[in-house]
Amino acid sequence: MSYSYDEITGFEQELKLLVQKLAALRTALIIKTDEAEKFKLEYEIRQLESREIALKKNLSEAYDLGSDIGKNRLRGKIKTLKISEPMGRVHLVNCNRTEVRDRFEEGFDHRQNMGAHNHFYFLSACPTQLPPSLGERMVYELLADWLEEGPDAVYCRLDPKNHDRVKIEKLPFGYSAEKSKELFREFCTRWFGWEQNRDFSEAITANQLPKARNKYSILPFYLRKNDWKPFFAEYFDWIAEQLAKRPKDGPVLMIFIVLYHEGLHRECDEKSEAILQSVDFLCQKHPNAGHFYPLEPVLISDLRDWFNDLGEQNNARLQPVLDTLAEGLPEEELQQLKQSKKFNMDRVELVQELVFELYNQ
């Protein structure tokens, strides 16, 4: 359902008056002693409560940040901010995650020192925490900025339909280990632009990867928990074994594998636990592999810090943006916000994306 600005304003005003009236009626009900009068008040309260539920439902739909109306409401609040610092693609993904980022930096440095020319990074999280964004942040912030080598040192495919962000592919994964290996060989032929009849092992040994000035080549994948199969360890061992044949004078190949687990930040079921343990074992077996989890929701204070770093230091101007971001949250996320003062990362990235669009026009 789509509502006009005037309709939304009307809902808000009606709800405000209704809440005030309900409070007054509930107070009156407490002091009433006449049963007939109490019955009449109780009936009126029930009627108003029904209307309150309907209004909140309408406003929840109107506040939906996935809708044009919801986004325009948030844009209006964002336009009042004083953003003075330049924004790049890294600002789409660089809110929070500092602890995990530091772990990645340490692991990356360790693998570089040990001479690893293939790095594997597993990111396990609920889709609402946007684990691909963490990998993307590592590419932008740690490789381009931390190594001070500039973006041209990194090869990765970008999605022109999504602010030229890093493009993530589904991990080739079939009904068996052998079928998965076949799919991986086919994927590499397409991804790296090899000739169709080129032997896979020969192409790997010849180091035919995009050079990117002989620095880094990024290959990001994702896999959902429900797609996981028991032979994954065998399949991964084979991938690591094949890529180990690459000469070390070529680019460092960094493979990110995002593993989606619904609700992992809330609870870990038996299947997720088994998968996490399996990946941990693989990372112990392969010193050039690392596993990053869990990814937790984002503190409101971290989002406020993100805005502060961009130049908006006035929290009075920021508060309406944060309030609008909280509007229309599902009940579970609303309780999380009230109890823990946290937003899921998918909510945070909505506002980051709108800020990026507005201040890069």
Summary of the structure (lengths in Angstrom):
residues: 361
radius of gyration: 25.7
end to end distance: 29.7
largest distance: 92.3
contacts: 1065
relative contact order: 0.15
helix: 58%
strand: 12%
